[in-house]
Amino acid sequence: MELIVEHHAAATLIRVNATRIDAPTALQFKEEMRSLTTRGDGRYILDLQQVIFIDSSGLGAVVASMKQLRPGQTLELAALQPIVDKVFRLTRMDTIFTIHADADQAIAPGKT
Amino acid sequence: MPMRIRPLPPARPERSCLLALCVPALDGLTPDLLQQVDHTLAQCDAASLRDDVQIVLAEAINNIVEHAYAGPDFGAVALRVTLTKTSLCLHLTDWGHPFRDNANPDGQVPDPQDRSEGGYGWFLIRALASRTRYTRKAGRNRLCLLFRIPGTHPG
């Protein structure tokens, strides 16, 4: 699981460079998200453009990533692909995250 | 143990077997298994069910890996995918522990406000499969997950 971090004025962008967040990779994802958010503040946008599959373990890891944030940090999601979108909608977890159609749009100047 | 010999069930030409395989129940192998099933479905009349089948099958196999073969136990999972004109069925067999009373839950959706990190697996299975049937027999767990093919009517 590779997470690529880009710092922008509006937010920190975390691009998931993997096609799946699932049972074999969920724990590693959660730990890497934890280490990426041990310092810093503001918005973190998780770009899921490349992620074509997520299961309940992966969903749990994304939720855990949000719960382990420190005060002053927020986690938003971007570019949910069809299966990922379906899993978030069915479980209604789409109601507790801000979700952007596109990560680059989410960090555009003036966006908060 | 006494064995009883049964006549073969009559052939059911209306039901075709698309895929049958048996693999070790290890989560690292699940993506390959899912991909094989997906390739198989892409070539048949049930292609519209591909996403739902991926989601449901992943959860069903995760349950086997985590619960049927909990702890140091290790075993196999057998999968058969069958197709009729109106439905697609995934038949999963494992030789692990039976479902505990509370491990085959009715699949209620967790409240998003609880920020729960688990408990979504059975909910997703029940939300997407048209019918689920679990049987425990002769030391085997059998789970049949049926999906109606959209636009068809069960005969």
Interface residues (C-beta under 8 A of the other chain):
Chain A: R20 D22 A23 P24 F53 D55 S56 S57 L59 G60 A61 V63 A64 M66 K67 P82 I83 K86 V87 L90 T91 R92 M93 T95 I96
Chain B: D27 G28 T30 P31 L34 D51 Q54 I55 A58 E59 N62 V65 E66 V109 P110 P112 Q113 R115 S116 E117 G118 G119 Y120 G121 F123 L124 A127 L128
